[in-house]
Amino acid sequence: MTPRNLDSHLKPLEKAGDVKLKKVLSDRSRTAVEITQKGAQETGKYFRLLRELLNGV
């Protein structure tokens, strides 16, 4: 995965409020990604649904 590709996946999550992106100053460009409470809840819902689907197979 390239940095540009990763950015294209993270931007919609940031717009939805699921993650926070923060530029970090260092010797090269870096971005820190932090999951928000909303993002953690949405991820939990996704895994519960996935577990239900897999258990039903």
trRosetta pair geometry for C-beta under 8 A, 3 or more apart (Angstrom, degrees):
i j d omega theta_ij theta_ji phi_ij phi_ji
1 5 5.0 -133 -165 89 77 126
1 6 5.4 90 147 -59 118 91
2 5 4.4 96 52 6 80 104
2 6 6.9 -145 91 -5 42 85
3 6 5.7 -55 -146 38 31 112
3 7 6.3 36 154 -23 64 106
4 7 5.6 -52 -150 34 31 115
4 8 6.6 33 152 -21 63 103
5 8 5.8 -53 -153 31 32 111
5 9 6.9 26 150 -13 63 104
6 9 5.8 -61 -156 37 36 108
6 10 6.1 26 153 -16 71 112
7 10 5.7 -60 -139 41 32 107
7 11 6.1 41 163 -32 68 103
7 31 7.8 103 -96 17 90 163
8 11 6.3 -37 -136 20 26 114
9 12 7.2 -65 -170 33 30 100
9 13 7.1 20 146 -10 63 115
10 13 5.5 -65 -154 42 42 112
10 14 6.0 43 152 -24 76 105
10 19 6.4 -76 -157 78 86 145
10 21 6.1 96 151 -78 126 128
10 31 7.7 131 110 125 168 144
10 33 6.3 -105 -133 -109 132 127
11 14 5.6 -54 -146 35 31 112
11 15 6.3 32 155 -20 65 106
11 21 8.0 -24 -91 -18 51 154
12 15 5.5 -52 -144 37 34 114
12 16 6.3 31 156 -16 66 107
13 16 5.8 -57 -146 41 30 109
13 18 4.4 -79 -170 67 84 116
13 19 4.6 34 129 16 114 110
13 39 7.0 57 -178 -115 105 122
14 17 7.7 47 178 -68 31 22
14 18 7.4 -88 -69 53 23 72
14 19 5.5 -60 -79 76 65 84
14 20 6.9 93 -127 -117 91 25
14 21 5.1 -39 -94 -6 139 110
17 36 6.0 -70 162 56 70 159
17 38 5.1 15 123 69 105 152
17 39 7.3 -153 121 -48 58 86
18 35 7.0 -35 159 -146 70 74
18 36 6.1 -162 -173 37 21 104
18 38 6.0 -107 -100 102 51 95
18 39 3.4 104 -171 -97 68 97
18 42 5.9 -64 -116 44 113 144
18 43 8.0 116 -163 -40 115 92
19 33 5.5 -11 -178 -169 132 92
19 34 6.4 146 -164 75 74 43
19 35 5.5 -46 -104 -103 79 47
19 36 6.3 -157 -95 -8 21 87
19 39 5.4 78 -58 -87 60 161
20 33 7.5 151 76 -157 50 45
20 34 4.5 -15 56 62 99 100
20 36 6.0 101 -27 -62 92 97
21 31 5.5 -12 -166 -176 98 116
21 32 7.3 149 -158 76 46 52
21 33 6.0 -15 -102 -102 69 69
22 31 6.9 144 71 -161 39 64
22 32 4.6 -19 64 59 96 101
22 34 7.1 25 1 -2 113 110
23 29 7.3 -47 -151 -157 100 82
23 30 7.4 124 -162 80 55 53
23 31 5.9 -39 -100 -103 52 71
23 32 7.9 -168 -83 16 4 79
24 30 4.4 -37 62 86 107 105
24 31 6.8 172 8 -102 89 17
24 32 5.2 84 -42 -27 120 102
26 30 5.5 21 28 8 123 126
35 39 4.3 -136 -166 97 84 131
35 40 5.4 103 138 -58 121 81
35 43 7.3 -23 -157 -13 141 142
36 39 4.5 101 48 5 73 103
36 40 7.1 -133 95 -5 40 85
37 40 5.7 -51 -149 35 33 112
37 41 6.5 33 152 -18 64 105
38 41 5.8 -57 -151 37 31 111
38 42 6.3 29 153 -17 66 108
39 42 5.7 -54 -144 38 31 110
39 43 6.2 33 155 -20 65 106
40 43 5.7 -53 -146 36 30 112
40 44 6.4 34 152 -21 62 105
41 44 5.6 -53 -151 34 32 114
41 45 6.6 34 151 -20 64 103
42 45 5.6 -50 -150 33 34 113
42 46 6.4 37 151 -21 64 104
43 46 5.5 -52 -150 34 33 114
43 47 6.4 28 155 -15 66 105
44 47 6.0 -57 -146 39 30 106
44 48 6.3 31 155 -19 65 106
45 48 5.8 -56 -148 36 30 111
45 49 6.4 28 155 -17 65 107
46 49 5.9 -58 -151 38 28 109
46 50 6.2 29 153 -19 65 109
47 50 5.4 -52 -142 39 34 114
47 51 6.2 39 155 -23 66 103
48 51 5.7 -53 -148 34 30 113
48 52 6.5 31 152 -19 63 104
49 52 5.7 -53 -150 35 32 112
49 53 6.4 32 153 -18 65 106
50 53 5.7 -55 -149 37 31 111
50 54 6.3 26 155 -15 65 108
51 54 5.9 -59 -146 40 29 107
51 55 6.1 26 157 -18 65 110
52 55 5.9 -58 -143 39 27 109
52 56 6.4 26 157 -21 62 111
53 56 5.9 -62 -152 34 28 111
53 57 7.2 39 151 -37 61 97
54 57 5.9 -41 -158 8 38 116
